[in-house]
Each structure stands twice: as structure tokens, then as C-alpha cells.
Amino acid sequence: MVTVARYGDVNEALQLKMVLEARGIKAFVPDEFAATNAPYRFATDPSGVRVQVAEEDAETARQVISEQ
């Protein structure tokens, strides 16, 4: 898995996940549980809530992200 985006808010990460999956790109938010239960940790953490895709989908995912 490759991280293609990071957000300070879990809802933004989940929104991107939905957009990517609507385009046929399987996406994963590995920090979803932690960010839901401790959102204050991710709001100030520069690493943010990660959105990840398979390595072979990373370039296409980044293109989708840039179109938004």
C-alpha cells in the first residue's frame, strides 16, 4: 500500500476514499479507527490521517486527487 494523501480530519480522508472507489480504485484509511476515537491527535499531527491505495493504482489515484 502507498499513501497518496493525508488529512487532518478523518471525514476528509473517508470522502477521498469514496471518490477513489467510485473511480474503481480500492482505497484504505488505516488510521480510521484511531482518528475516529481520538480526532484531536490527528488534527495537530503533521502526518495526518492517511489514504492508501495499491502501488499499481497510486499514479491514477494522484491524478484523481489533483482533479479535485
VENBEL-V742479 format. One record per backbone hydrogen bond with DSSP energy under -1.0 kcal/mol. NH is the residue of the N-H (numbers start at 0). CO is the residue of the C=O. E is the energy in kcal/mol with one decimal. If there is no record, write none. Layout:
{{NH/CO/E} {NH/CO/E}}
//
This chain:
{{1/52/-3.2} {3/50/-2.8} {4/50/-1.2} {6/48/-1.7} {12/8/-1.5} {13/9/-2.5} {14/10/-2.0} {15/11/-2.1} {16/12/-2.2} {17/13/-2.1} {18/14/-2.1} {19/15/-2.9} {20/16/-2.6} {21/17/-2.0} {23/20/-1.4} {24/19/-2.6} {27/51/-2.4} {31/28/-1.8} {34/30/-3.0} {35/31/-2.0} {36/32/-1.9} {37/33/-2.3} {40/37/-1.5} {42/38/-1.8} {47/44/-1.2} {48/6/-4.1} {50/4/-2.4} {51/27/-3.3} {52/1/-2.2} {56/53/-1.8} {60/56/-2.6} {61/57/-2.5} {62/58/-1.7} {63/59/-2.2} {64/60/-2.4} {65/61/-2.2} {66/62/-1.2} {67/64/-1.2}}
//
